[in-house]
Amino acid sequence: MKSYRKELWFSTNQRRELINITPAVEEAVHKSGVQEGMVLVNAMHITASVFINDDESGLHQDFEEWLEGLAPEKPYDQYRHNTAEDNADAHLKRTVMGREVVVAITEGKLDFGPWEQIFYGEFDGKRRKRVLVKVIGE
């Protein structure tokens, strides 16, 4: 069985961003040489997420508004966590959106359903963070 590991690094300009990382994951799968297997893609920070959905700008705005309604960034003092930092909302948003995805690899390609894409969700940006891509298979 083959195993391949790659880190993707991000430094966003905004506090919250959604980034389509599908091409980077596809490249890792290609470099791995795995034809049949799985890829794990997970955020390595507790204020960031990896998830699968449609790459549609209206939906991205819906996510932003929905998440902000669930866990508003401000006022910062509404959260007990925000004594040394101001990112409690980012921790909550990450919990809702998830830590990782696992995608099947079939004939060397990501085996997606219609419109599926992999996204990195940043909820406390403006600093360097990473995503792990782990490919396993034959």
C-alpha positions in Angstrom: 0.0 0.0 0.0 1.2 3.5 -0.9 1.1 6.5 1.5 1.7 10.1 0.5 1.6 13.2 2.8 1.4 16.9 1.8 0.8 20.1 3.8 -1.1 23.0 2.2 -0.3 26.3 3.8 -2.7 29.3 3.9 -2.4 32.9 5.1 -5.6 34.7 4.4 -6.1 38.5 4.2 -9.4 38.4 5.9 -10.6 36.9 9.2 -13.0 34.6 7.4 -12.6 33.1 3.9 -13.6 30.0 2.0 -11.0 28.7 -0.4 -11.6 26.0 -2.9 -8.6 23.6 -2.4 -9.9 20.8 -4.8 -7.1 21.5 -7.4 -4.4 21.2 -4.7 -5.9 17.9 -3.4 -6.1 16.6 -6.9 -2.5 17.4 -7.5 -1.5 15.5 -4.3 -3.5 12.5 -5.4 -1.8 12.6 -8.8 1.7 12.9 -7.2 0.9 10.0 -4.8 0.4 7.6 -7.7 -2.5 6.0 -5.9 -5.2 4.7 -8.3 -7.6 3.1 -5.8 -7.8 4.4 -2.2 -8.7 7.3 -0.1 -7.6 10.8 0.7 -8.0 12.4 4.1 -7.9 16.2 4.1 -8.0 17.9 7.5 -7.5 21.3 9.0 -4.6 21.4 11.4 -5.9 24.3 13.4 -8.9 24.6 15.7 -10.3 27.7 14.1 -10.3 26.4 10.5 -12.3 23.8 8.7 -12.3 21.5 5.7 -15.6 20.6 4.2 -17.3 19.5 0.9 -19.9 21.5 -0.9 -20.8 23.4 -4.1 -18.5 26.2 -5.3 -21.2 28.8 -5.7 -20.8 32.4 -4.5 -24.4 32.8 -3.3 -24.0 29.6 -1.2 -20.7 31.0 0.2 -22.4 34.2 1.3 -25.2 32.0 2.8 -22.6 30.1 4.9 -21.1 33.4 6.1 -24.5 34.8 7.2 -25.7 31.5 8.7 -22.5 31.0 10.7 -22.4 34.6 11.9 -26.0 34.1 13.1 -25.1 31.0 15.0 -21.8 32.4 16.5 -21.5 36.1 16.0 -18.0 37.5 16.1 -19.0 40.5 18.2 -19.4 41.6 20.9 -16.3 39.7 22.0 -17.2 39.8 25.6 -20.2 37.5 25.0 -17.8 34.5 25.1 -16.0 33.2 28.2 -13.1 32.0 26.0 -12.3 35.6 24.9 -10.1 36.5 27.8 -6.8 36.4 26.0 -8.0 36.1 22.5 -11.1 37.2 20.5 -11.7 34.1 18.5 -14.3 32.0 20.4 -16.7 32.4 17.5 -14.1 30.9 15.2 -13.9 27.8 17.4 -17.7 27.4 17.3 -17.9 27.9 13.5 -15.2 25.3 13.0 -17.1 22.8 15.1 -20.2 23.3 12.9 -18.4 23.1 9.6 -16.1 20.2 10.5 -12.5 19.3 10.8 -11.9 16.9 7.8 -13.2 15.1 4.8 -12.4 11.7 3.4 -12.8 11.2 -0.4 -12.6 7.9 -2.3 -10.0 7.7 -5.1 -11.1 5.7 -8.1 -8.9 5.2 -11.2 -6.6 7.9 -9.8 -9.2 10.6 -9.5 -11.3 12.0 -6.6 -14.6 10.2 -6.7 -17.1 13.1 -6.2 -20.8 13.4 -6.5 -22.2 16.2 -8.7 -20.9 19.7 -7.9 -18.8 18.5 -4.9 -15.6 20.4 -4.2 -13.3 20.5 -1.2 -13.0 23.8 0.7 -10.8 25.2 3.4 -12.8 27.4 5.7 -10.8 30.0 7.6 -12.6 31.6 10.6 -9.8 33.4 12.4 -7.4 34.3 9.6 -4.6 36.7 9.0 -2.0 34.2 10.1 -0.4 31.2 8.6 -2.2 27.8 9.0 -2.0 24.4 7.4 -4.1 21.6 6.0 -2.9 18.0 5.9 -3.5 15.9 2.8 -2.9 12.2 3.4 -3.4 9.8 0.5 -3.5 6.0 1.1 -4.1 3.2 -1.3 -2.7 1.2 -4.2 
